[in-house]
Amino acid sequence: MYSYSSLEALFEPISIAIIGATADADDPGTIVASNLLASGYKGKIFPVNAEGEEVLGIKAFSSISEIPRFTDLAVICLSPAEVLGAVEMLCELPVRAAIVTSSGFGETGREGYILEQRLAKIAKKTGMIILGPNCLGLMNPTLSLNASLSADYTKQGNIAFFSQSGALCNTALDWANSEGVGFSKFISLGNKAVLSEATMLRYLSNDPDTKVVVGYCETLEDGQDFLRVAYDATCKKPLILLRAGGTSAGARAASAHSGALTGTTSAYNAAFRQAGVLQAVDIEDMFNLAHAFSCQPLPKGGSVAIVTNSGGPGIIAADMCEKGSLTVSRPSNATIDKMKGFLKPYAALYNPIDMIGDATSETYAKTLRAVIEDDAFDSVLVILTPAANIVAEVEKVAADILVAAMDSSKPIVACFMGGHSVTGARNLLRDGGIPCYDFPEAAVRSLDAMTRCHRWQNKDWPIEVCFRRDISKAQSIVANSRRIGLMELVELDAQHLASAYELPVPETVLARTSNQAAKAAKRIGYPVVLKVASPQISRKEELGLVVTDLNTPQELRRAFLEITSRAARRCKDAYITGCLVQAMGPKDSHEVIISFRRDAQFGPLIRFSLGGIHADMLGDVSSRLAPLALNDAQEMIREIAAYPILRGARSGAAIDLGALEDILLMVSQMASDLPEIQEAEFSPVIVGPDGAVVANMRMTIG
């Protein structure tokens, strides 16, 4: 882990060596040297090439060993085969940080991957900071520093940007320069052999020049580390990420591009949600959000005023607000009375505030002033369509918005729809720090993200819960299972492990005959459940191998014969040991499913859903990464669409939510404690008004 101060050599170097800069203007090293000079870098530059040729009028060194000791940063532009030797020589000087622009590493296959691992090993051993390989470099406009291969330099701003993709870096620079937006830091991560997103977030979250952090990522090598760092970062400033590789095809492409494994989309979504990361839906959305966060304050709440001269766009905006986290509140009576004094009688005053097509710049200015002063609203969206009577005043409307914004602490965004007739006004607004969008949907998405960010930064701290458990007993059960080659725990074996975590399970007895089943039921107490016992049969209910609500010995014996015979017919290769006699779950209950699977990047991903078709067919599932805090468990239960059923919709009985939350937290603890368990399913968990029990479970050991 690198500290904030140790990264200063990378971002704030007072001397830079360029390894591979020559007299040839097309060489990558020479391009970096040229960009440093063009950006106005004031530090010392030390070109290095085998001939010792002068580079752009700067004296060059013929060997790395000739570079002054304790040079801050080296930019290495050599062939892959030469990079490791150069890094080792730089470490001896020592040079504190390096940027490796060279490609031909992990993204190219096995040999490149091995080379990249050797590079990372050298860095770890010596403590050198390395950005890349296979990257463009970085920019720090605050110091007039362009240590990159891109000549498209950026002006100073308050957006920090990082990306695995060099092409996205070039796209971001082009967008920023066309929009007049600047960056505080600009970083091409490349293959991330040493420095990753997590390291950059640690630095950028404490960077006084950065207001908002924006990034593009394909893979995250240490998901748990990223989760911790991102959580701390988002409590200080917004973090907007665009993640690619969410589909099977995209994941394959991302893996080929960076040479790294990718995690599941559901795991990434859960990680970003738990860390307060704002996910951009596409490249355009990423840039839109970056601009909005960079120039507008966060709203104090979710109520938005929509001011428009056209009903259609206002309705579209209102729909978008209600689909997200925003509310379209009614103006106060005082504001309505005020607007009646200058708007036409047929104007709509109750939000969206539709001034109708004959609105003028004067009515825009007065209406905007009225809603800004109204405490009912936390943010304002101004929509303009180029109606005939206002085309000549479009730029006057933009100028009035800028004036109003100067006296307001509320965020204001605009949507000027149309083409050439509103271009000048859009540019005027954007130059003045008011985000202006082509369509209402993008404007609402920005306000929605800003509102969610404010709520996140003002949320209650998570409540960590630790249940009593017998870890040594659980570890012993897992170790014994692995020793005898048992890779799956089911039924009574799984119950023994669950008991170490004090998971509530119904009393269960294995009966090999119907007479044994009757004796067990008498001791447990009717009614009981009967299910076939076999380690090879998992979906017993779907196969008709479970019978519930048995009330007499006769019913029990008949059911025993039926389900053992049915199992023998339908599962001919399964070993059937008899039947499990189990106490019935709580009355007026529902069946839910809790499961986890270990993700390659983030560890255990816990899933929750109502039983039946809700998970498999409807996809009504909530997910979080372990370990869960109490608020995570509460949110998981409440965010599924079927939650009203659990709360007693249509005169049903409301379940014991606390008991269900406890089971989620216990499962989370088990998943965190026992990395040998690759996946587990607790299904069904039967929950009613008086508690919850885990009726069946299955665990896979790796």
GUKOL-779804 format. One record per residue (C-alpha): x, y, z. Coordinates in steps of 0.1 Angstrom, whole numbers, padded with zeros to 4 digits, always signed. Layout:
XYZ
...
This chain:
+0000+0000+0000
+0014+0034-0010
+0007+0065+0011
-0004+0099-0001
+0030+0113+0003
+0047+0085-0015
+0026+0092-0046
+0039+0128-0047
+0069+0116-0067
+0044+0105-0094
+0021+0134-0094
+0044+0163-0083
+0079+0154-0096
+0106+0181-0096
+0127+0160-0119
+0118+0136-0147
+0140+0111-0166
+0127+0100-0200
+0142+0066-0208
+0141+0061-0246
+0139+0097-0258
+0159+0101-0290
+0165+0127-0317
+0137+0110-0337
+0105+0131-0332
+0083+0101-0337
+0098+0080-0309
+0074+0077-0279
+0101+0090-0254
+0106+0121-0276
+0068+0126-0278
+0067+0126-0240
+0096+0151-0238
+0079+0173-0263
+0046+0172-0244
+0064+0181-0211
+0079+0212-0227
+0047+0222-0244
+0027+0220-0212
+0051+0244-0195
+0067+0219-0170
+0091+0238-0148
+0111+0209-0134
+0142+0193-0147
+0141+0168-0177
+0167+0141-0182
+0165+0123-0216
+0183+0090-0218
+0193+0072-0250
+0221+0048-0259
+0238+0074-0282
+0235+0102-0257
+0219+0123-0285
+0205+0157-0276
+0167+0157-0274
+0147+0188-0283
+0176+0210-0273
+0181+0192-0239
+0213+0174-0231
+0208+0136-0229
+0225+0109-0210
+0238+0077-0226
+0230+0055-0196
+0205+0053-0168
+0234+0052-0143
+0243+0087-0153
+0210+0102-0142
+0212+0123-0110
+0205+0103-0079
+0170+0106-0063
+0153+0117-0095
+0116+0117-0087
+0100+0102-0118
+0111+0081-0148
+0090+0077-0179
+0101+0044-0196
+0094+0041-0234
+0114+0010-0243
+0106-0024-0258
+0091-0049-0233
+0123-0069-0232
+0143-0038-0221
+0118-0025-0194
+0128-0048-0165
+0165-0041-0168
+0158-0004-0169
+0136-0006-0138
+0162-0025-0119
+0188+0002-0127
+0164+0030-0118
+0158+0013-0084
+0195+0014-0076
+0198+0052-0080
+0170+0052-0066
+0142+0068-0086
+0110+0069-0066
+0084+0064-0093
+0081+0053-0129
+0056+0053-0158
+0059+0024-0182
+0042+0033-0215
+0054+0002-0233
+0029-0024-0244
+0035-0061-0248
+0028-0072-0213
-0003-0089-0197
-0026-0079-0226
-0006-0101-0251
-0008-0135-0235
+0013-0158-0213
+0048-0145-0220
+0036-0109-0215
+0018-0119-0183
+0050-0135-0169
+0070-0103-0178
+0044-0081-0161
+0045-0103-0129
+0083-0099-0128
+0079-0061-0131
+0054-0061-0102
+0077-0082-0081
+0106-0058-0086
+0084-0029-0077
+0072-0047-0045
+0107-0056-0035
+0121-0021-0039
+0091+0000-0031
+0091+0018-0064
+0058+0032-0076
+0050+0021-0112
+0021+0033-0134
+0013+0010-0163
+0026-0008-0183
+0007-0003-0215
-0005+0032-0206
-0004+0068-0219
+0010+0084-0187
-0005+0111-0166
-0012+0149-0164
-0013+0173-0135
-0024+0206-0149
-0019+0223-0115
+0019+0219-0121
+0017+0222-0159
+0027+0186-0161
+0019+0165-0192
+0040+0133-0187
+0020+0114-0213
+0019+0104-0250
-0011+0126-0256
-0004+0161-0270
-0040+0170-0265
-0034+0187-0232
-0061+0198-0208
-0067+0230-0188
-0068+0230-0150
-0101+0220-0134
-0115+0200-0105
-0123+0166-0121
-0099+0138-0116
-0101+0111-0143
-0085+0077-0145
-0090+0049-0171
-0077+0015-0180
-0084+0023-0216
-0061+0047-0235
-0087+0053-0261
-0111+0064-0234
-0084+0088-0221
-0081+0104-0255
-0119+0106-0258
-0121+0123-0223
-0095+0148-0233
-0113+0157-0265
-0147+0160-0247
-0131+0182-0220
-0115+0205-0244
-0146+0209-0265
-0168+0216-0234
-0143+0239-0218
-0139+0215-0188
-0106+0210-0170
-0090+0182-0150
-0072+0183-0117
-0054+0149-0124
-0056+0128-0155
-0043+0092-0153
-0040+0064-0178
-0038+0032-0157
-0030+0007-0184
-0025-0029-0171
-0022-0019-0134
+0007-0041-0126
+0014-0021-0095
-0009+0009-0091
-0046+0002-0093
-0079+0021-0090
-0078+0017-0052
-0044+0033-0049
-0055+0062-0071
-0086+0067-0050
-0066+0069-0018
-0046+0097-0033
-0074+0115-0051
-0098+0114-0021
-0073+0136-0002
-0063+0158-0032
-0073+0194-0024
-0075+0202-0062
-0101+0174-0068
-0138+0179-0063
-0151+0148-0082
-0134+0116-0092
-0144+0099-0125
-0131+0066-0139
-0135+0039-0165
-0127+0004-0154
-0129-0031-0168
-0115-0053-0140
-0107-0048-0103
-0079-0071-0091
-0085-0067-0053
-0122-0062-0050
-0123-0061-0012
-0095-0035-0010
-0113-0014-0036
-0146-0017-0016
-0129-0003+0015
-0111+0025-0002
-0141+0035-0023
-0163+0037+0008
-0139+0061+0025
-0135+0081-0007
-0172+0085-0014
-0178+0099+0021
-0156+0128+0010
-0164+0134-0026
-0184+0119-0055
-0170+0089-0073
-0184+0082-0108
-0174+0050-0125
-0183+0035-0159
-0177-0002-0158
-0174-0022-0190
-0175-0060-0194
-0209-0065-0179
-0220-0091-0205
-0204-0124-0214
-0189-0110-0246
-0178-0078-0228
-0162-0098-0200
-0142-0119-0225
-0131-0087-0243
-0121-0070-0211
-0101-0100-0200
-0083-0101-0234
-0078-0063-0233
-0062-0062-0198
-0050-0097-0192
-0070-0100-0160
-0099-0119-0146
-0133-0102-0145
-0160-0106-0118
-0197-0110-0122
-0219-0080-0130
-0241-0086-0099
-0209-0085-0077
-0198-0052-0093
-0233-0038-0089
-0234-0048-0052
-0199-0035-0046
-0206-0001-0062
-0239+0002-0043
-0223-0007-0009
-0194+0017-0015
-0215+0047-0026
-0202+0046-0062
-0223+0063-0088
-0225+0041-0119
-0226+0058-0153
-0249+0041-0178
-0227+0050-0208
-0198+0072-0218
-0221+0102-0225
-0236+0098-0190
-0202+0096-0174
-0192+0130-0189
-0225+0146-0181
-0223+0136-0145
-0187+0147-0143
-0195+0182-0155
-0226+0185-0132
-0207+0175-0101
-0177+0197-0110
-0197+0229-0112
-0228+0226-0091
-0235+0222-0054
-0252+0191-0041
-0289+0194-0034
-0301+0192+0002
-0330+0170-0007
-0349+0153-0036
-0375+0179-0045
-0370+0194-0080
-0388+0223-0097
-0393+0218-0134
-0396+0251-0153
-0406+0248-0190
-0422+0265-0219
-0435+0232-0233
-0457+0206-0217
-0443+0175-0234
-0406+0178-0222
-0419+0188-0187
-0439+0156-0185
-0410+0135-0197
-0388+0151-0170
-0414+0145-0143
-0417+0108-0153
-0379+0105-0151
-0379+0121-0117
-0405+0097-0102
-0386+0067-0116
-0355+0077-0097
-0349+0093-0063
-0364+0127-0071
-0399+0141-0063
-0419+0167-0082
-0433+0187-0053
-0460+0213-0054
-0449+0249-0050
-0458+0267-0018
-0490+0288-0019
-0469+0319-0017
-0450+0310-0048
-0482+0301-0067
-0497+0334-0058
-0465+0351-0070
-0465+0333-0103
-0501+0342-0109
-0491+0378-0110
-0469+0374-0141
-0479+0341-0159
-0508+0337-0182
-0541+0324-0166
-0537+0291-0186
-0502+0284-0175
-0497+0253-0153
-0484+0263-0119
-0482+0231-0099
-0450+0215-0112
-0440+0210-0138
-0444+0247-0141
-0454+0251-0177
-0453+0287-0188
-0468+0277-0222
-0453+0284-0256
-0456+0322-0254
-0432+0325-0225
-0406+0352-0228
-0371+0357-0213
-0388+0379-0187
-0412+0352-0175
-0384+0327-0174
-0364+0350-0152
-0393+0358-0128
-0404+0321-0126
-0368+0310-0120
-0364+0335-0092
-0397+0324-0076
-0388+0287-0074
-0353+0293-0063
-0367+0313-0033
-0392+0286-0025
-0381+0262+0003
-0402+0235-0012
-0375+0229-0038
-0340+0216-0035
-0330+0218-0071
-0342+0234-0104
-0344+0221-0139
-0350+0247-0166
-0362+0234-0200
-0364+0255-0231
-0377+0246-0265
-0371+0271-0293
-0407+0284-0298
-0410+0311-0324
-0416+0339-0299
-0384+0331-0278
-0359+0322-0304
-0345+0357-0305
-0342+0357-0266
-0326+0323-0261
-0292+0337-0251
-0310+0363-0228
-0327+0333-0210
-0293+0317-0206
-0277+0349-0192
-0306+0353-0167
-0301+0317-0155
-0264+0325-0148
-0274+0356-0129
-0299+0337-0108
-0274+0309-0101
-0250+0334-0086
-0274+0341-0057
-0285+0305-0052
-0271+0276-0032
-0294+0252-0050
-0281+0233-0080
-0295+0245-0113
-0293+0225-0145
-0307+0234-0179
-0321+0215-0210
-0321+0236-0241
-0337+0214-0268
-0331+0220-0305
-0301+0226-0328
-0284+0257-0341
-0309+0281-0326
-0298+0271-0290
-0261+0263-0296
-0249+0298-0285
-0270+0297-0253
-0258+0262-0245
-0222+0273-0248
-0229+0304-0227
-0244+0282-0199
-0217+0256-0199
-0190+0283-0199
-0207+0298-0169
-0208+0266-0149
-0244+0256-0156
-0248+0220-0171
-0269+0222-0202
-0283+0191-0219
-0299+0183-0252
-0327+0163-0237
-0346+0161-0203
-0336+0125-0195
-0299+0134-0192
-0306+0164-0171
-0327+0144-0146
-0301+0117-0144
-0276+0143-0133
-0298+0157-0106
-0308+0123-0095
-0271+0112-0091
-0263+0145-0072
-0293+0138-0048
-0282+0103-0042
-0246+0114-0035
-0259+0139-0009
-0279+0113+0008
-0250+0089+0009
-0226+0115+0024
-0252+0123+0051
-0263+0087+0059
-0261+0071+0093
-0230+0051+0099
-0235+0013+0093
-0241-0008+0123
-0217-0038+0125
-0232-0069+0141
-0212-0098+0153
-0231-0130+0164
-0217-0156+0187
-0204-0186+0168
-0180-0215+0173
-0154-0209+0145
-0131-0238+0156
-0160-0262+0153
-0170-0249+0119
-0134-0250+0106
-0131-0286+0120
-0162-0297+0101
-0150-0282+0068
-0115-0297+0073
-0128-0331+0080
-0151-0330+0049
-0121-0320+0027
-0100-0348+0042
-0125-0375+0033
-0131-0360-0001
-0166-0347+0007
-0170-0316-0014
-0207-0310-0007
-0225-0307+0026
-0262-0314+0026
-0289-0322+0050
-0277-0332+0085
-0240-0326+0077
-0249-0290+0066
-0270-0286+0098
-0240-0295+0120
-0221-0266+0103
-0251-0243+0107
-0253-0251+0144
-0218-0237+0148
-0233-0203+0138
-0264-0208+0158
-0286-0206+0127
-0322-0215+0136
-0330-0249+0121
-0360-0271+0127
-0356-0303+0147
-0347-0330+0121
-0343-0368+0124
-0331-0392+0097
-0355-0422+0094
-0345-0452+0074
-0379-0469+0077
-0415-0457+0079
-0417-0470+0115
-0386-0449+0125
-0403-0419+0108
-0434-0424+0129
-0414-0426+0161
-0395-0395+0152
-0427-0376+0144
-0442-0385+0177
-0412-0372+0195
-0410-0340+0174
-0447-0334+0175
-0472-0332+0147
-0475-0317+0121
-0442-0326+0105
-0425-0324+0071
-0411-0354+0053
-0384-0351+0026
-0363-0378+0009
-0327-0380+0022
-0301-0382-0005
-0268-0363-0010
-0274-0365-0048
-0308-0349-0049
-0309-0311-0044
-0342-0299-0059
-0364-0322-0039
-0395-0300-0039
-0395-0297-0077
-0393-0335-0080
-0422-0341-0056
-0400-0355-0029
-0412-0333+0000
-0445-0336+0018
-0456-0310+0043
-0482-0307+0070
-0484-0344+0079
-0507-0348+0110
-0510-0386+0116
-0488-0417+0116
-0509-0431+0088
-0503-0401+0066
-0466-0402+0075
-0461-0439+0065
-0480-0434+0033
-0460-0404+0024
-0427-0422+0033
-0435-0450+0008
-0446-0426-0019
-0416-0403-0019
-0390-0431-0016
-0406-0449-0045
-0408-0417-0065
-0371-0409-0058
-0361-0444-0069
-0379-0440-0102
-0369-0404-0110
-0334-0404-0096
-0321-0438-0105
-0284-0430-0098
-0291-0414-0064
-0282-0430-0031
-0313-0428-0009
-0307-0432+0028
-0343-0428+0039
-0363-0397+0048
-0358-0367+0070
-0386-0360+0095
-0386-0323+0103
-0407-0300+0124
-0430-0276+0105
-0419-0240+0102
-0438-0210+0117
-0475-0206+0109
-0486-0181+0083
-0451-0182+0069
-0434-0175+0036
-0405-0192+0019
-0374-0172+0011
-0341-0181-0004
-0307-0169+0009
-0275-0179-0009
-0239-0169-0015
-0213-0176-0041
-0177-0165-0039
-0169-0140-0066
-0134-0139-0082
-0129-0102-0075
-0150-0094-0044
-0154-0125-0024
-0188-0138-0011
-0218-0123-0029
-0250-0128-0008
-0284-0130-0026
-0319-0128-0012
-0353-0134-0028
-0387-0148-0021
-0390-0185-0029
-0407-0199-0060
-0406-0182-0094
-0396-0148-0079
-0358-0155-0082
-0356-0180-0111
-0382-0166-0135
-0387-0129-0125
-0352-0121-0114
-0365-0104-0082
-0333-0107-0063
-0312-0084-0041
-0275-0087-0037
-0247-0075-0013
-0212-0084-0006
-0201-0099+0027
-0196-0088+0054
-0230-0073+0058
-0238-0045+0082
-0273-0043+0097
-0284-0017+0072
-0273-0039+0043
-0295-0068+0056
-0324-0044+0060
-0320-0029+0025
-0317-0064+0009
-0351-0074+0023
-0369-0042+0015
-0357-0036-0020
-0371-0067-0037
-0404-0061-0055
-0421-0089-0034
-0414-0071-0002
-0450-0060+0003
-0459-0098+0005
-0436-0101+0035
-0451-0071+0051
-0486-0087+0050
-0501-0073+0018
-0538-0081+0011
-0545-0090+0048
-0517-0114+0051
-0496-0118+0082
-0464-0096+0085
-0433-0116+0090
-0407-0112+0118
-0382-0090+0099
-0357-0090+0127
-0354-0128+0126
-0349-0127+0088
-0322-0100+0092
-0304-0121+0118
-0302-0151+0094
-0288-0129+0067
-0262-0116+0090
-0253-0151+0103
-0249-0163+0067
-0227-0133+0060
-0205-0142+0089
-0202-0178+0078
-0192-0167+0043
-0166-0143+0057
-0151-0168+0082
-0149-0199+0059
-0132-0191+0026
-0133-0229+0018
-0171-0227+0012
-0174-0217-0025
-0211-0214-0025
-0241-0222-0003
-0279-0221-0006
-0303-0219+0023
-0336-0228+0007
-0362-0226+0019
-0359-0203+0048
-0393-0203+0063
-0402-0170+0080
-0435-0161+0097
-0448-0136+0123
-0431-0156+0152
-0397-0162+0138
-0377-0179+0110
-0360-0213+0105
-0336-0226+0078
-0354-0257+0066
-0328-0269+0041
-0293-0260+0031
-0265-0271+0007
-0229-0260+0007
-0201-0266-0018
-0165-0268-0004
-0136-0259-0027
